[in-house]
Amino acid sequence: MTDQDSSPRVAFLNRLLGGPDGWADARVMLAELCAAFGARDAGLRWPGDGPVWVTETGPQPTGAAQRSVPIAGQPAGTLWVDGARTDDGMLQLAANALGASAVLKRFLGPAADQARVAQRLEDAAKVAGRVAHDLDNVFQGVTGFLALAADELVPGSPAHDNVREADTAARAGMRFCVQLHQLSRGGQARPLPAPVPAAIGREVARLARDHAGVRVEVDAPPGLPAVAVEATGLQMILGLLLDNAAEASPKDGTVTVVARLVELAPADVPGFLGRPAAGPHVEVRIADRGPGLSDEARRRMFVEPFFTTKFRHRGLSLAVVYRMLYAHRGGVQPDARPGQGTMMRVVFPLAAARVPAVETGRSSGGSVP
């Protein structure tokens, strides 16, 4: 490649790094990329989540000269061009620059800085542990004296009912303290082997009691290999995600849980919130048929660990799940669209480095009403 051939590409990269001046939107940016690289088509793709932008022929390019490279800093994002004259090194520079470009962030939001998110959670966890300990003492005193007061009142009287309501509110506060404790302790890795199907079974049985109107369909082969997350932590992660799915489900809705053995490729890893590495994992997918999430909510979930769409902003479920997965080198990937429900894809590293392939099939337990 001569200097004359590379000059349009160098000019394009300089402009890309220079900021959004002159860019109307991402499509204009892609059109100029095509012109600079001599490509017929170009596009940005987020498999399973987010937008697809193309210049001409649609989201499925064809041709032997197609190039596809990951966009640095944008989970699961890739840049592709389809043309006869592309240079892999320059194209990779363009993909890296795209990840930092203001025009792309305008559409997708900021990329997740995993180290920064983890540090923010670490700092918050230290405070959460101390606050939870003090609040435990307060709530224990409140619930104790409320129980004594209820015994002195006539059952069914207005005063008795008011005391019971106060006790219910205090116990809700105690459950929130439990989540604060979980957040505080979640950064400690305990990679003891634990079976995923057993943890799913226990949490699904609990969900049937706590959310009687929700049906759960389970597909978890009993022969799946053990994962490197001790049983209590594994059950906690699955339980929090199942609770979120049940709360998001419509009345008499269905939550599906599918577990399987997967092999993560290096290109798959950036799509997860957490620290998974390429290689074999047990994947658990938990899906509901609720209202889903807006584009803004999906973007903020990756960079704001305390972001929530729950009523009155209650709950720390995603923060706890993220912190525990980060410590155990697992990962979580949300996939949710408005009106189409939410699916949380979680991957756990195996307790053993390598295991043989597993025959997958529907578990004998079938569905849990």
LOMI-82955 format. One record per residue (C-alpha): x, y, z. Coordinates in steps of 0.001 Angstrom, whole numbers. Example, Ala and Ser with C-alpha at 12.3 -4.5 7.8 and 13.67 -1.06 7.14 Angstrom:
REM LOMI-82955
<r><east>12300</east><north>-4500</north><up>7800</up></r>
<r><east>13670</east><north>-1060</north><up>7140</up></r>
***
This chain:
REM LOMI-82955
<r><east>0</east><north>0</north><up>0</up></r>
<r><east>1487</east><north>3343</north><up>-1030</up></r>
<r><east>1388</east><north>6592</north><up>913</up></r>
<r><east>-1045</east><north>7922</north><up>-1667</up></r>
<r><east>-3353</east><north>4944</north><up>-1101</up></r>
<r><east>-3335</east><north>5385</north><up>2683</up></r>
<r><east>-3826</east><north>9165</north><up>2819</up></r>
<r><east>-7674</east><north>9067</north><up>2638</up></r>
<r><east>-7713</east><north>6493</north><up>5443</up></r>
<r><east>-5319</east><north>8535</north><up>7566</up></r>
<r><east>-7478</east><north>11612</north><up>7012</up></r>
<r><east>-10587</east><north>9652</north><up>7994</up></r>
<r><east>-8947</east><north>8396</north><up>11213</up></r>
<r><east>-7738</east><north>11878</north><up>12112</up></r>
<r><east>-11226</east><north>13235</north><up>11641</up></r>
<r><east>-12748</east><north>10360</north><up>13620</up></r>
<r><east>-10433</east><north>11021</north><up>16561</up></r>
<r><east>-10945</east><north>14759</north><up>16271</up></r>
<r><east>-14567</east><north>14703</north><up>17468</up></r>
<r><east>-18107</east><north>14882</north><up>16118</up></r>
<r><east>-17684</east><north>18052</north><up>14041</up></r>
<r><east>-19173</east><north>17471</north><up>10619</up></r>
<r><east>-20729</east><north>14110</north><up>11442</up></r>
<r><east>-24473</east><north>14204</north><up>10892</up></r>
<r><east>-24996</east><north>10737</north><up>12329</up></r>
<r><east>-23471</east><north>7270</north><up>12340</up></r>
<r><east>-24635</east><north>6530</north><up>8800</up></r>
<r><east>-22774</east><north>9533</north><up>7409</up></r>
<r><east>-19708</east><north>8386</north><up>9330</up></r>
<r><east>-19974</east><north>4936</north><up>7760</up></r>
<r><east>-20416</east><north>6378</north><up>4290</up></r>
<r><east>-17178</east><north>8322</north><up>4699</up></r>
<r><east>-15475</east><north>5187</north><up>5993</up></r>
<r><east>-16527</east><north>3418</north><up>2793</up></r>
<r><east>-15079</east><north>6225</north><up>703</up></r>
<r><east>-11813</east><north>6230</north><up>2672</up></r>
<r><east>-11306</east><north>2466</north><up>2568</up></r>
<r><east>-12573</east><north>1871</north><up>-948</up></r>
<r><east>-15268</east><north>-435</north><up>429</up></r>
<r><east>-18662</east><north>-909</north><up>-1149</up></r>
<r><east>-20547</east><north>-1235</north><up>2128</up></r>
<r><east>-19904</east><north>-728</north><up>5843</up></r>
<r><east>-21904</east><north>-1290</north><up>8981</up></r>
<r><east>-21994</east><north>-1474</north><up>12756</up></r>
<r><east>-23561</east><north>-4541</north><up>14312</up></r>
<r><east>-24537</east><north>-5534</north><up>17872</up></r>
<r><east>-25656</east><north>-9190</north><up>17723</up></r>
<r><east>-28816</east><north>-9751</north><up>19740</up></r>
<r><east>-28799</east><north>-6290</north><up>21266</up></r>
<r><east>-28731</east><north>-2762</north><up>19937</up></r>
<r><east>-28816</east><north>-1131</north><up>16502</up></r>
<r><east>-27473</east><north>-2190</north><up>13143</up></r>
<r><east>-26366</east><north>600</north><up>10819</up></r>
<r><east>-25442</east><north>64</north><up>7192</up></r>
<r><east>-24735</east><north>2321</north><up>4258</up></r>
<r><east>-26395</east><north>542</north><up>1357</up></r>
<r><east>-27245</east><north>-3115</north><up>1051</up></r>
<r><east>-28642</east><north>-4145</north><up>4446</up></r>
<r><east>-27421</east><north>-5883</north><up>7591</up></r>
<r><east>-26162</east><north>-9100</north><up>5939</up></r>
<r><east>-23101</east><north>-8297</north><up>3803</up></r>
<r><east>-21712</east><north>-10896</north><up>1418</up></r>
<r><east>-18474</east><north>-11236</north><up>-471</up></r>
<r><east>-15043</east><north>-12771</north><up>-48</up></r>
<r><east>-13476</east><north>-9434</north><up>869</up></r>
<r><east>-15674</east><north>-8887</north><up>3933</up></r>
<r><east>-13830</east><north>-7817</north><up>7101</up></r>
<r><east>-15305</east><north>-7890</north><up>10607</up></r>
<r><east>-13456</east><north>-6556</north><up>13666</up></r>
<r><east>-14600</east><north>-5800</north><up>17253</up></r>
<r><east>-15096</east><north>-2204</north><up>18298</up></r>
<r><east>-12909</east><north>-1542</north><up>21310</up></r>
<r><east>-14835</east><north>-328</north><up>24364</up></r>
<r><east>-18298</east><north>-1190</north><up>23069</up></r>
<r><east>-19608</east><north>-4549</north><up>24357</up></r>
<r><east>-20335</east><north>-6989</north><up>21525</up></r>
<r><east>-19983</east><north>-4279</north><up>18876</up></r>
<r><east>-18347</east><north>-5026</north><up>15538</up></r>
<r><east>-17466</east><north>-3018</north><up>12463</up></r>
<r><east>-17638</east><north>-4664</north><up>9076</up></r>
<r><east>-16805</east><north>-3510</north><up>5580</up></r>
<r><east>-17414</east><north>-5352</north><up>2332</up></r>
<r><east>-15064</east><north>-4383</north><up>-460</up></r>
<r><east>-12064</east><north>-5310</north><up>-2515</up></r>
<r><east>-9544</east><north>-2897</north><up>-982</up></r>
<r><east>-9274</east><north>-2972</north><up>2793</up></r>
<r><east>-6235</east><north>-2956</north><up>5030</up></r>
<r><east>-6625</east><north>-4969</north><up>8233</up></r>
<r><east>-4302</east><north>-2792</north><up>10298</up></r>
<r><east>-5968</east><north>460</north><up>9322</up></r>
<r><east>-9406</east><north>-1091</north><up>9735</up></r>
<r><east>-8528</east><north>-2185</north><up>13273</up></r>
<r><east>-7394</east><north>1362</north><up>14053</up></r>
<r><east>-10729</east><north>2622</north><up>12752</up></r>
<r><east>-12625</east><north>148</north><up>14957</up></r>
<r><east>-10642</east><north>1222</north><up>18019</up></r>
<r><east>-11270</east><north>4879</north><up>17243</up></r>
<r><east>-14966</east><north>4255</north><up>16759</up></r>
<r><east>-15208</east><north>2937</north><up>20316</up></r>
<r><east>-14034</east><north>6310</north><up>21618</up></r>
<r><east>-15873</east><north>8502</north><up>19122</up></r>
<r><east>-18399</east><north>11028</north><up>20369</up></r>
<r><east>-20789</east><north>10361</north><up>17491</up></r>
<r><east>-21110</east><north>6684</north><up>18403</up></r>
<r><east>-21525</east><north>7402</north><up>22117</up></r>
<r><east>-24335</east><north>9786</north><up>21201</up></r>
<r><east>-26324</east><north>6780</north><up>19989</up></r>
<r><east>-25059</east><north>3995</north><up>22272</up></r>
<r><east>-24100</east><north>5767</north><up>25466</up></r>
<r><east>-20691</east><north>5421</north><up>27149</up></r>
<r><east>-18867</east><north>2119</north><up>27138</up></r>
<r><east>-18469</east><north>156</north><up>30331</up></r>
<r><east>-15184</east><north>652</north><up>32154</up></r>
<r><east>-15112</east><north>-2650</north><up>34017</up></r>
<r><east>-12292</east><north>-1688</north><up>36365</up></r>
<r><east>-13978</east><north>1583</north><up>37295</up></r>
<r><east>-17354</east><north>-57</north><up>37893</up></r>
<r><east>-15702</east><north>-2702</north><up>40069</up></r>
<r><east>-13880</east><north>-50</north><up>42097</up></r>
<r><east>-17077</east><north>1950</north><up>42604</up></r>
<r><east>-18796</east><north>-1176</north><up>43890</up></r>
<r><east>-15830</east><north>-1976</north><up>46131</up></r>
<r><east>-16033</east><north>1473</north><up>47714</up></r>
<r><east>-19808</east><north>1258</north><up>48088</up></r>
<r><east>-19568</east><north>-2240</north><up>49566</up></r>
<r><east>-17377</east><north>-1047</north><up>52440</up></r>
<r><east>-19969</east><north>1543</north><up>53419</up></r>
<r><east>-22870</east><north>-857</north><up>52832</up></r>
<r><east>-21468</east><north>-3436</north><up>55268</up></r>
<r><east>-21171</east><north>-947</north><up>58110</up></r>
<r><east>-24572</east><north>608</north><up>57463</up></r>
<r><east>-26230</east><north>-2816</north><up>57267</up></r>
<r><east>-24751</east><north>-3869</north><up>60616</up></r>
<r><east>-26104</east><north>-763</north><up>62368</up></r>
<r><east>-29513</east><north>-1004</north><up>60677</up></r>
<r><east>-29807</east><north>-4661</north><up>61697</up></r>
<r><east>-29683</east><north>-3618</north><up>65344</up></r>
<r><east>-32302</east><north>-924</north><up>64775</up></r>
<r><east>-34741</east><north>-3199</north><up>62935</up></r>
<r><east>-34361</east><north>-6016</north><up>65447</up></r>
<r><east>-35349</east><north>-3624</north><up>68222</up></r>
<r><east>-38279</east><north>-2242</north><up>66222</up></r>
<r><east>-39697</east><north>-5651</north><up>65295</up></r>
<r><east>-39229</east><north>-6937</north><up>68848</up></r>
<r><east>-41179</east><north>-4104</north><up>70464</up></r>
<r><east>-43836</east><north>-4232</north><up>67744</up></r>
<r><east>-44398</east><north>-7906</north><up>68560</up></r>
<r><east>-44817</east><north>-7044</north><up>72262</up></r>
<r><east>-47235</east><north>-4231</north><up>71397</up></r>
<r><east>-49311</east><north>-6495</north><up>69127</up></r>
<r><east>-49794</east><north>-8962</north><up>72006</up></r>
<r><east>-51329</east><north>-6176</north><up>74114</up></r>
<r><east>-53865</east><north>-5146</north><up>71482</up></r>
<r><east>-57194</east><north>-6632</north><up>70436</up></r>
<r><east>-56739</east><north>-8627</north><up>67197</up></r>
<r><east>-58550</east><north>-6936</north><up>64326</up></r>
<r><east>-58643</east><north>-3532</north><up>66007</up></r>
<r><east>-57316</east><north>-503</north><up>64107</up></r>
<r><east>-54379</east><north>-191</north><up>66491</up></r>
<r><east>-53491</east><north>-3876</north><up>66078</up></r>
<r><east>-53663</east><north>-3580</north><up>62279</up></r>
<r><east>-51430</east><north>-506</north><up>62354</up></r>
<r><east>-48823</east><north>-2340</north><up>64415</up></r>
<r><east>-48866</east><north>-5248</north><up>61955</up></r>
<r><east>-48373</east><north>-2867</north><up>59042</up></r>
<r><east>-45424</east><north>-1277</north><up>60844</up></r>
<r><east>-43958</east><north>-4738</north><up>61427</up></r>
<r><east>-44318</east><north>-5559</north><up>57717</up></r>
<r><east>-42483</east><north>-2356</north><up>56792</up></r>
<r><east>-39712</east><north>-3073</north><up>59294</up></r>
<r><east>-39203</east><north>-6579</north><up>57920</up></r>
<r><east>-38955</east><north>-5147</north><up>54413</up></r>
<r><east>-36154</east><north>-2966</north><up>55752</up></r>
<r><east>-34467</east><north>-6062</north><up>57189</up></r>
<r><east>-34591</east><north>-7736</north><up>53764</up></r>
<r><east>-32930</east><north>-4684</north><up>52272</up></r>
<r><east>-30202</east><north>-5015</north><up>54906</up></r>
<r><east>-29640</east><north>-8557</north><up>53704</up></r>
<r><east>-28943</east><north>-7168</north><up>50220</up></r>
<r><east>-26514</east><north>-4651</north><up>51716</up></r>
<r><east>-24679</east><north>-7527</north><up>53394</up></r>
<r><east>-24676</east><north>-9433</north><up>50102</up></r>
<r><east>-23171</east><north>-6447</north><up>48335</up></r>
<r><east>-20541</east><north>-6084</north><up>51055</up></r>
<r><east>-19454</east><north>-9736</north><up>50919</up></r>
<r><east>-19929</east><north>-10325</north><up>47201</up></r>
<r><east>-16400</east><north>-9283</north><up>46264</up></r>
<r><east>-14857</east><north>-12315</north><up>47994</up></r>
<r><east>-14213</east><north>-15158</north><up>45566</up></r>
<r><east>-15107</east><north>-18625</north><up>46845</up></r>
<r><east>-14425</east><north>-20892</north><up>43859</up></r>
<r><east>-15586</east><north>-24139</north><up>45487</up></r>
<r><east>-17285</east><north>-26518</north><up>43023</up></r>
<r><east>-21076</east><north>-26331</north><up>42914</up></r>
<r><east>-23710</east><north>-27924</north><up>40622</up></r>
<r><east>-25864</east><north>-25494</north><up>38663</up></r>
<r><east>-28965</east><north>-27759</north><up>38218</up></r>
<r><east>-29283</east><north>-28254</north><up>41996</up></r>
<r><east>-29053</east><north>-24507</north><up>42646</up></r>
<r><east>-31669</east><north>-23826</north><up>39977</up></r>
<r><east>-33976</east><north>-26444</north><up>41489</up></r>
<r><east>-33793</east><north>-24918</north><up>44974</up></r>
<r><east>-34397</east><north>-21384</north><up>43747</up></r>
<r><east>-37251</east><north>-22393</north><up>41445</up></r>
<r><east>-38947</east><north>-24168</north><up>44369</up></r>
<r><east>-38583</east><north>-21033</north><up>46487</up></r>
<r><east>-39908</east><north>-18874</north><up>43652</up></r>
<r><east>-43015</east><north>-21054</north><up>43457</up></r>
<r><east>-43729</east><north>-20150</north><up>47093</up></r>
<r><east>-42858</east><north>-16445</north><up>46913</up></r>
<r><east>-44441</east><north>-15734</north><up>43503</up></r>
<r><east>-47316</east><north>-18173</north><up>43298</up></r>
<r><east>-48778</east><north>-16630</north><up>40126</up></r>
<r><east>-45632</east><north>-17126</north><up>38037</up></r>
<r><east>-44928</east><north>-20328</north><up>36117</up></r>
<r><east>-41304</east><north>-21437</north><up>35655</up></r>
<r><east>-40132</east><north>-23684</north><up>32827</up></r>
<r><east>-36739</east><north>-25309</north><up>33410</up></r>
<r><east>-34314</east><north>-26920</north><up>30976</up></r>
<r><east>-31217</east><north>-27858</north><up>33000</up></r>
<r><east>-29502</east><north>-31186</north><up>32229</up></r>
<r><east>-28395</east><north>-32909</north><up>35458</up></r>
<r><east>-25047</east><north>-33843</north><up>33904</up></r>
<r><east>-23729</east><north>-30297</north><up>33583</up></r>
<r><east>-20224</east><north>-29855</north><up>35042</up></r>
<r><east>-19734</east><north>-28078</north><up>38373</up></r>
<r><east>-18850</east><north>-24395</north><up>38305</up></r>
<r><east>-16239</east><north>-22499</north><up>40309</up></r>
<r><east>-18736</east><north>-20628</north><up>42489</up></r>
<r><east>-19591</east><north>-21974</north><up>45933</up></r>
<r><east>-23179</east><north>-23171</north><up>46366</up></r>
<r><east>-24489</east><north>-20285</north><up>48506</up></r>
<r><east>-23168</east><north>-17627</north><up>46147</up></r>
<r><east>-24365</east><north>-19492</north><up>43068</up></r>
<r><east>-27840</east><north>-19829</north><up>44517</up></r>
<r><east>-27860</east><north>-16151</north><up>45485</up></r>
<r><east>-27009</east><north>-15021</north><up>41949</up></r>
<r><east>-29681</east><north>-17209</north><up>40390</up></r>
<r><east>-32236</east><north>-16278</north><up>43054</up></r>
<r><east>-31818</east><north>-12536</north><up>42573</up></r>
<r><east>-32189</east><north>-12833</north><up>38799</up></r>
<r><east>-35204</east><north>-15120</north><up>39159</up></r>
<r><east>-36859</east><north>-12659</north><up>41549</up></r>
<r><east>-36311</east><north>-9849</north><up>39053</up></r>
<r><east>-37830</east><north>-11954</north><up>36271</up></r>
<r><east>-40838</east><north>-12903</north><up>38400</up></r>
<r><east>-41465</east><north>-9300</north><up>39426</up></r>
<r><east>-41298</east><north>-8175</north><up>35793</up></r>
<r><east>-43651</east><north>-10916</north><up>34583</up></r>
<r><east>-47338</east><north>-10222</north><up>33948</up></r>
<r><east>-49987</east><north>-11989</north><up>36002</up></r>
<r><east>-49883</east><north>-15743</north><up>35278</up></r>
<r><east>-46729</east><north>-15137</north><up>33242</up></r>
<r><east>-43938</east><north>-17595</north><up>32503</up></r>
<r><east>-40251</east><north>-17412</north><up>33354</up></r>
<r><east>-37926</east><north>-19734</north><up>31431</up></r>
<r><east>-34594</east><north>-21027</north><up>32741</up></r>
<r><east>-32194</east><north>-22770</north><up>30360</up></r>
<r><east>-28753</east><north>-24074</north><up>31371</up></r>
<r><east>-26151</east><north>-25514</north><up>29016</up></r>
<r><east>-22425</east><north>-25944</north><up>28443</up></r>
<r><east>-20960</east><north>-23312</north><up>26107</up></r>
<r><east>-17560</east><north>-22388</north><up>24741</up></r>
<r><east>-16914</east><north>-18643</north><up>24807</up></r>
<r><east>-14796</east><north>-17353</north><up>21941</up></r>
<r><east>-12514</east><north>-14341</north><up>22519</up></r>
<r><east>-14956</east><north>-12187</north><up>20513</up></r>
<r><east>-17793</east><north>-13143</north><up>22905</up></r>
<r><east>-16072</east><north>-11906</north><up>26065</up></r>
<r><east>-16471</east><north>-8095</north><up>25592</up></r>
<r><east>-20265</east><north>-8513</north><up>25470</up></r>
<r><east>-20441</east><north>-9477</north><up>29154</up></r>
<r><east>-20548</east><north>-7357</north><up>32262</up></r>
<r><east>-17999</east><north>-9045</north><up>34522</up></r>
<r><east>-14691</east><north>-10844</north><up>33924</up></r>
<r><east>-15265</east><north>-14011</north><up>31923</up></r>
<r><east>-12427</east><north>-15412</north><up>29839</up></r>
<r><east>-12549</east><north>-17379</north><up>26621</up></r>
<r><east>-13153</east><north>-21082</north><up>27187</up></r>
<r><east>-15812</east><north>-23466</north><up>28547</up></r>
<r><east>-18549</east><north>-22121</north><up>30816</up></r>
<r><east>-21945</east><north>-23134</north><up>32088</up></r>
<r><east>-24462</east><north>-20650</north><up>30724</up></r>
<r><east>-27811</east><north>-19954</north><up>32384</up></r>
<r><east>-30457</east><north>-17938</north><up>30548</up></r>
<r><east>-33334</east><north>-16507</north><up>32590</up></r>
<r><east>-36078</east><north>-14914</north><up>30489</up></r>
<r><east>-39391</east><north>-13267</north><up>31298</up></r>
<r><east>-42207</east><north>-11912</north><up>29156</up></r>
<r><east>-42533</east><north>-8591</north><up>30905</up></r>
<r><east>-42323</east><north>-5045</north><up>29519</up></r>
<r><east>-38594</east><north>-5259</north><up>28730</up></r>
<r><east>-36278</east><north>-2269</north><up>28899</up></r>
<r><east>-35894</east><north>919</north><up>26926</up></r>
<r><east>-32776</east><north>1634</north><up>24876</up></r>
<r><east>-31656</east><north>4106</north><up>27546</up></r>
<r><east>-32101</east><north>1554</north><up>30329</up></r>
<r><east>-30055</east><north>-1059</north><up>28435</up></r>
<r><east>-27217</east><north>1407</north><up>27932</up></r>
<r><east>-27191</east><north>2546</north><up>31565</up></r>
<r><east>-27202</east><north>-1011</north><up>32932</up></r>
<r><east>-23660</east><north>-1493</north><up>31594</up></r>
<r><east>-22134</east><north>1612</north><up>33159</up></r>
<r><east>-24268</east><north>2407</north><up>36244</up></r>
<r><east>-24183</east><north>-489</north><up>38710</up></r>
<r><east>-26927</east><north>1010</north><up>40891</up></r>
<r><east>-29288</east><north>1761</north><up>38018</up></r>
<r><east>-32745</east><north>229</north><up>38430</up></r>
<r><east>-36175</east><north>482</north><up>36843</up></r>
<r><east>-37927</east><north>-880</north><up>39926</up></r>
<r><east>-40677</east><north>1030</north><up>41679</up></r>
<r><east>-39218</east><north>3598</north><up>44116</up></r>
<r><east>-35717</east><north>2502</north><up>43065</up></r>
<r><east>-35695</east><north>-367</north><up>45553</up></r>
<r><east>-33282</east><north>-3244</north><up>45341</up></r>
<r><east>-29611</east><north>-3845</north><up>44651</up></r>
<r><east>-29976</east><north>-7083</north><up>42721</up></r>
<r><east>-27929</east><north>-6251</north><up>39633</up></r>
<r><east>-25160</east><north>-4631</north><up>41688</up></r>
<r><east>-24890</east><north>-7727</north><up>43890</up></r>
<r><east>-24972</east><north>-10082</north><up>40884</up></r>
<r><east>-22317</east><north>-8081</north><up>39050</up></r>
<r><east>-19990</east><north>-7878</north><up>42051</up></r>
<r><east>-20182</east><north>-11629</north><up>42711</up></r>
<r><east>-19674</east><north>-12556</north><up>39057</up></r>
<r><east>-16758</east><north>-10152</north><up>38738</up></r>
<r><east>-15068</east><north>-11749</north><up>41763</up></r>
<r><east>-15604</east><north>-15277</north><up>40403</up></r>
<r><east>-14646</east><north>-14434</north><up>36792</up></r>
<r><east>-18149</east><north>-14931</north><up>35484</up></r>
<r><east>-20305</east><north>-12549</north><up>33470</up></r>
<r><east>-23836</east><north>-11350</north><up>32794</up></r>
<r><east>-25330</east><north>-10026</north><up>29565</up></r>
<r><east>-28797</east><north>-8402</north><up>29535</up></r>
<r><east>-30912</east><north>-8625</north><up>26406</up></r>
<r><east>-34145</east><north>-6682</north><up>26679</up></r>
<r><east>-36325</east><north>-4675</north><up>24332</up></r>
<r><east>-39465</east><north>-2653</north><up>25011</up></r>
<r><east>-42501</east><north>-4946</north><up>24988</up></r>
<r><east>-40460</east><north>-8103</north><up>24329</up></r>
<r><east>-39403</east><north>-9155</north><up>27811</up></r>
<r><east>-35928</east><north>-9486</north><up>29290</up></r>
<r><east>-33351</east><north>-12242</north><up>29095</up></r>
<r><east>-30351</east><north>-12345</north><up>31417</up></r>
<r><east>-27528</east><north>-14498</north><up>30086</up></r>
<r><east>-25123</east><north>-15536</north><up>32854</up></r>
<r><east>-21907</east><north>-17517</north><up>32405</up></r>
<r><east>-20018</east><north>-19305</north><up>35187</up></r>
<r><east>-16450</east><north>-20637</north><up>34831</up></r>
<r><east>-16036</east><north>-24374</north><up>35247</up></r>
<r><east>-14493</east><north>-25840</north><up>38377</up></r>
<r><east>-12348</east><north>-28017</north><up>36081</up></r>
<r><east>-10296</east><north>-26507</north><up>33286</up></r>
<r><east>-11772</east><north>-28765</north><up>30613</up></r>
<r><east>-14651</east><north>-31213</north><up>30540</up></r>
<r><east>-16129</east><north>-33448</north><up>27822</up></r>
<r><east>-19176</east><north>-32303</north><up>25866</up></r>
<r><east>-22487</east><north>-32665</north><up>27688</up></r>
<r><east>-25650</east><north>-34110</north><up>26218</up></r>
<r><east>-28333</east><north>-31499</north><up>26712</up></r>
<r><east>-32009</east><north>-32186</north><up>27101</up></r>
<r><east>-35067</east><north>-31179</north><up>29069</up></r>
<r><east>-34785</east><north>-31879</north><up>32746</up></r>
<r><east>-37059</east><north>-34517</north><up>34233</up></r>
<r><east>-38646</east><north>-31937</north><up>36496</up></r>
<r><east>-40373</east><north>-30220</north><up>33578</up></r>
<r><east>-42288</east><north>-27136</north><up>34657</up></r>
<r><east>-42903</east><north>-25713</north><up>38069</up></r>
<r><east>-46279</east><north>-24033</north><up>38380</up></r>
***
